[in-house]
Amino acid sequence: MNRYLLMAMLVAPLAVIGADEAKGKKKSEKGFISLFDGKSLKGWKINKESPKSIIVKEGNIVIDGPRAHLFYDGEVENHDFKNFVLRAQVKTFPKANSGIYFHTKYEDSGWPYAGFEAQVNNTHGDPKKTGGLYAVKDVNPAPAKDGEWFDYEIRVKGKKVNIKINGKVTSSWTEIPNAPHLKSMPGRKLGSGTFALQAHDPKSVVHYRNIRVKPLK
C-alpha cells in the first residue's frame, strides 16, 4: 500500500474525532444517558419567571437574561434522581453567574428552595466560584476560564457529593445531620429530585451542552 495513502487513512479518523470534540460531541460513555438533544428543550421546562432568558442556539443551551430556571422534566428516571453522575460542558462569559441545581423540584419563580447548587462563576463578583457546592463547600479561585469550554461533573452517592472541573476534584462534601451552617437553608438536604440550570441576572451569559447522566444504584 502506498505509504501516503496509509498515512491519510490513519489521520482521517483523528480529524473526525477532533471535529466532533470541537462541536461538543463526546466518545460513548458507558451507562450515560443524554438529557439534551442539542436542538430543542424537549424534556426540559422553563419556569414562568423569565422564559426568554433560556434558548437553544447552535447546539447549546444559552443562558442570557433575567432570573429564570430550566428544570429537567423528561423521561429519564422520571426526572427523579437520587444517586448519579451528571456531566456537562460549560462556557462562561465575562462577569457571568449561573449554577447547576440537583435534588431540586420545579418552582414557578424565585431561587429553588429544594436541593443544592453547583456553582458556575469564573469572574462574577460573587466570591463563590465555579466548582463549589454553593454556600456549603465553596471554591475560590475559579478553576476554569471565561470563553473556554470546561467539563463539569457532579457525583452524588448516598450522603456524599463530589464536584470535578476538567477531571479534578474541586469540592467534596459529606452530609451530616443538623449541620449548623445549613440551618438557614432547610431545603438543602440530600434526597432525590431533578436538575435545573440557572439564569442569574441580565448580565450573565453562560452556554451549556453535552448534558448527560449516569444513574447509580
Backbone torsions as a table, in degrees:
resi	resn	phi	psi	omega
1	MET	NA	137.4	177.4
2	ASN	-55.9	130.0	-174.3
3	ARG	-65.2	-29.6	178.9
4	TYR	-71.0	-36.7	176.7
5	LEU	-66.0	-41.0	178.5
6	LEU	-61.7	-43.9	179.5
7	MET	-62.9	-39.7	179.6
8	ALA	-64.4	-38.7	179.6
9	MET	-66.3	-32.9	-179.6
10	LEU	-77.4	-36.2	-175.7
11	VAL	-78.3	-34.2	-174.8
12	ALA	-56.1	-47.8	178.7
13	PRO	-60.8	-35.1	179.2
14	LEU	-66.2	-36.1	178.7
15	ALA	-65.5	-39.1	178.3
16	VAL	-64.7	-43.5	178.3
17	ILE	-60.3	-44.4	179.7
18	GLY	-61.3	-40.3	179.4
19	ALA	-66.0	-41.2	178.6
20	ASP	-62.4	-42.1	-179.7
21	GLU	-65.3	-35.8	178.4
22	ALA	-64.3	-29.6	179.2
23	LYS	-89.1	0.4	177.9
24	GLY	92.2	5.8	178.9
25	LYS	-81.6	136.1	-179.3
26	LYS	-109.9	157.1	171.9
27	LYS	-63.0	156.1	-179.6
28	SER	-56.9	131.8	179.8
29	GLU	-116.6	119.6	-174.4
30	LYS	-59.3	126.8	175.2
31	GLY	87.3	-7.6	-178.5
32	PHE	-89.7	142.4	-178.5
33	ILE	-122.3	130.3	180.0
34	SER	-71.0	138.1	176.9
35	LEU	-107.4	-7.8	-176.5
36	PHE	-136.6	123.1	-174.8
37	ASP	-83.0	-3.2	178.4
38	GLY	78.7	0.0	-176.6
39	LYS	-124.1	-28.6	-173.8
40	SER	-151.4	177.3	175.7
41	LEU	-100.1	29.6	175.7
42	LYS	-58.4	129.1	-178.3
43	GLY	89.1	1.4	179.4
44	TRP	-125.1	155.9	-178.9
45	LYS	-135.9	119.8	176.4
46	ILE	-84.5	135.4	178.3
47	ASN	-72.8	174.8	-168.3
48	LYS	-82.5	-5.0	-171.1
49	GLU	-65.6	-56.9	179.7
50	SER	-147.8	72.0	-172.7
51	PRO	-61.0	-22.3	-179.9
52	LYS	-77.3	-4.3	-179.3
53	SER	-76.9	-10.9	-174.9
54	ILE	-132.9	119.8	-179.8
55	ILE	-137.8	171.8	172.3
56	VAL	-108.6	129.4	-179.4
57	LYS	-147.4	125.6	176.6
58	GLU	52.9	42.1	175.4
59	GLY	83.3	4.1	-178.0
60	ASN	-119.5	151.3	164.4
61	ILE	-83.2	118.4	-176.2
62	VAL	-105.0	119.7	177.3
63	ILE	-98.7	118.1	-177.0
64	ASP	-162.6	97.0	178.8
65	GLY	151.4	-173.0	-179.2
66	PRO	-61.8	170.4	-174.1
67	ARG	-53.2	131.4	174.9
68	ALA	-163.3	164.2	177.4
69	HIS	-136.9	139.4	178.8
70	LEU	-108.4	112.7	-175.8
71	PHE	-100.1	137.5	173.0
72	TYR	-72.2	127.7	-174.3
73	ASP	-133.5	24.6	-172.8
74	GLY	-91.0	-167.3	-172.4
75	GLU	-82.6	-23.7	-176.4
76	VAL	-61.2	120.9	-178.9
77	GLU	54.9	21.7	-176.4
78	ASN	53.8	37.8	-176.9
79	HIS	44.0	41.6	176.6
80	ASP	-137.3	97.5	-173.4
81	PHE	-107.2	136.7	176.9
82	LYS	-109.6	-72.2	176.6
83	ASN	-103.5	132.6	-173.1
84	PHE	-167.2	167.5	163.7
85	VAL	-122.4	121.2	177.4
86	LEU	-108.8	131.1	177.8
87	ARG	-127.0	144.4	177.2
88	ALA	-154.6	158.4	170.4
89	GLN	-105.0	136.9	-173.0
90	VAL	-132.0	142.2	172.2
91	LYS	-134.2	123.6	178.2
92	THR	-101.7	157.5	174.4
93	PHE	-116.0	163.6	-172.5
94	PRO	-50.8	133.1	176.5
95	LYS	68.1	19.6	-177.6
96	ALA	-84.6	147.4	176.9
97	ASN	-134.8	132.9	177.7
98	SER	-156.7	-170.2	178.8
99	GLY	-172.0	159.9	176.2
100	ILE	-115.7	112.6	179.1
101	TYR	-88.7	148.7	172.4
102	PHE	-140.6	160.4	-174.1
103	HIS	55.0	36.6	-177.9
104	THR	-111.7	179.7	-179.3
105	LYS	-137.6	153.1	-179.3
106	TYR	-61.6	136.6	172.0
107	GLU	-137.7	144.7	-177.9
108	ASP	-66.1	-31.3	-176.3
109	SER	-158.3	172.7	177.2
110	GLY	80.9	177.8	174.9
111	TRP	-77.1	135.0	-179.1
112	PRO	-55.5	131.6	-179.0
113	TYR	-77.2	-43.9	-174.6
114	ALA	-87.7	147.3	172.1
115	GLY	87.1	-166.5	-174.2
116	PHE	-124.1	157.8	177.2
117	GLU	-117.3	124.8	170.0
118	ALA	-89.2	118.0	-168.7
119	GLN	-71.7	141.9	172.0
120	VAL	-126.5	104.9	-175.3
121	ASN	-170.6	107.0	178.8
122	ASN	-97.9	-35.6	-176.0
123	THR	-137.5	7.8	174.2
124	HIS	-66.9	158.4	-176.8
125	GLY	-65.4	-21.7	177.6
126	ASP	-62.1	127.5	-178.3
127	PRO	-71.1	-10.5	177.6
128	LYS	-82.4	112.5	-168.8
129	LYS	-105.6	172.4	179.4
130	THR	-48.4	137.6	176.6
131	GLY	93.6	-2.0	178.6
132	GLY	-97.9	158.5	172.0
133	LEU	-92.4	104.7	-163.8
134	TYR	-52.6	124.4	177.6
135	ALA	62.1	11.9	178.0
136	VAL	-120.8	-54.1	176.6
137	LYS	-141.9	85.9	-170.9
138	ASP	-83.0	162.8	-178.2
139	VAL	-128.1	139.5	173.0
140	ASN	-165.4	125.8	8.8
141	PRO	-81.4	174.7	179.6
142	ALA	-70.5	139.6	179.4
143	PRO	-90.1	6.2	-179.2
144	ALA	-136.3	172.9	-176.4
145	LYS	-122.6	151.6	172.3
146	ASP	-62.8	148.1	174.4
147	GLY	79.2	2.5	179.8
148	GLU	-126.5	135.3	175.3
149	TRP	-67.8	135.5	174.4
150	PHE	-133.6	154.4	-178.4
151	ASP	-89.3	128.6	179.9
152	TYR	-115.5	128.8	177.7
153	GLU	-130.9	131.6	174.7
154	ILE	-120.8	125.0	178.2
155	ARG	-120.9	125.1	176.8
156	VAL	-122.7	125.6	178.3
157	LYS	-143.4	113.2	-177.3
158	GLY	63.9	-119.8	-178.3
159	LYS	-103.0	12.9	-175.4
160	LYS	-115.9	137.8	177.2
161	VAL	-120.9	130.1	174.5
162	ASN	-125.2	134.7	176.6
163	ILE	-120.1	134.3	177.1
164	LYS	-124.8	142.1	170.8
165	ILE	-119.8	122.7	-178.0
166	ASN	52.2	40.0	174.8
167	GLY	83.7	-2.6	-178.9
168	LYS	-109.6	134.3	179.8
169	VAL	-66.6	126.3	177.6
170	THR	-110.7	-25.0	-178.9
171	SER	-151.4	133.9	178.1
172	SER	-138.1	127.9	-173.6
173	TRP	-145.4	138.1	175.9
174	THR	-116.8	126.3	-178.2
175	GLU	-69.4	134.9	174.3
176	ILE	-123.7	150.6	-178.7
177	PRO	-63.0	138.1	173.1
178	ASN	56.2	41.7	177.9
179	ALA	-60.1	125.9	-174.5
180	PRO	-56.0	-41.0	-175.4
181	HIS	-74.7	-4.9	178.3
182	LEU	-105.4	2.9	-178.3
183	LYS	-61.5	-32.5	179.8
184	SER	-83.8	-1.8	-179.7
185	MET	-131.0	67.9	-173.1
186	PRO	-62.5	-19.6	179.7
187	GLY	-78.8	-9.4	-178.1
188	ARG	-87.2	82.9	178.8
189	LYS	-135.3	138.6	175.7
190	LEU	-74.2	131.8	179.9
191	GLY	-161.2	-92.5	172.7
192	SER	-164.3	167.2	-179.9
193	GLY	159.7	-166.8	-176.8
194	THR	-105.4	-173.5	178.3
195	PHE	-108.7	155.9	175.3
196	ALA	-148.4	144.5	174.2
197	LEU	-106.5	140.6	-172.0
198	GLN	-106.2	131.7	162.9
199	ALA	-98.4	117.1	-169.3
200	HIS	-90.5	-45.6	-176.6
201	ASP	-163.4	166.2	-174.8
202	PRO	-61.6	-18.8	-177.9
203	LYS	-97.6	2.4	-176.3
204	SER	-102.2	114.0	178.8
205	VAL	-115.2	122.0	-178.6
206	VAL	-139.8	140.2	176.7
207	HIS	-112.5	142.4	176.2
208	TYR	-127.5	145.3	174.7
209	ARG	-155.6	170.9	175.0
210	ASN	51.0	51.4	-179.4
211	ILE	-87.9	122.4	-179.1
212	ARG	-146.8	158.1	-175.7
213	VAL	-135.6	147.7	173.2
214	LYS	-122.0	105.2	176.8
215	PRO	-64.6	140.4	178.1
216	LEU	-114.0	151.6	178.3
217	LYS	-82.6	NA	NA
